[in-house]
Amino acid sequence: MRNHKFVVAAVFSFLGAVSYAAWLRIEAARAERAAWAEVTDPVD
C-alpha cells in the first residue's frame, strides 16, 4: 500500500498546484481590471 499512498499524495499535490495556478490567474485578472477601472475616466 506504499505505492497507493504515494499516488494519493501526488494527486493531492497536483490538485493543489492546479488550484493555486488558477487562483493566481484569477487574482491577476482581477488586479488588472481594478487598475484599468482606476485609469479610465468617464467623460460624461
C-alpha positions in Angstrom: 0.0 0.0 0.0 3.0 2.3 0.0 2.5 2.9 -3.7 -1.1 3.8 -3.1 -0.1 6.4 -0.5 2.4 7.9 -3.0 -0.3 8.1 -5.7 -2.7 9.8 -3.3 0.0 12.3 -2.2 0.9 13.0 -5.9 -2.8 13.6 -6.8 -3.3 15.9 -3.9 -0.1 17.9 -4.7 -1.2 18.2 -8.4 -4.7 19.4 -7.4 -3.1 21.9 -5.0 -0.8 23.2 -7.7 -3.6 23.5 -10.3 -5.9 25.3 -7.9 -3.1 27.7 -6.9 -2.3 28.4 -10.5 -6.0 29.1 -11.2 -6.2 31.4 -8.2 -3.1 33.3 -9.4 -4.7 33.8 -12.8 -7.9 35.0 -11.2 -6.1 37.4 -8.9 -4.0 38.8 -11.8 -7.1 39.3 -13.9 -8.9 41.0 -11.0 -5.9 43.3 -10.3 -5.7 44.2 -14.0 -9.4 45.0 -14.1 -9.1 47.1 -10.9 -6.1 49.0 -12.4 -8.0 49.6 -15.6 -11.0 50.9 -13.7 -8.8 53.3 -11.9 -7.2 54.6 -15.0 -10.3 55.1 -17.1 -12.1 58.4 -16.5 -15.7 58.5 -17.8 -16.3 61.8 -19.6 -20.0 62.1 -19.0 
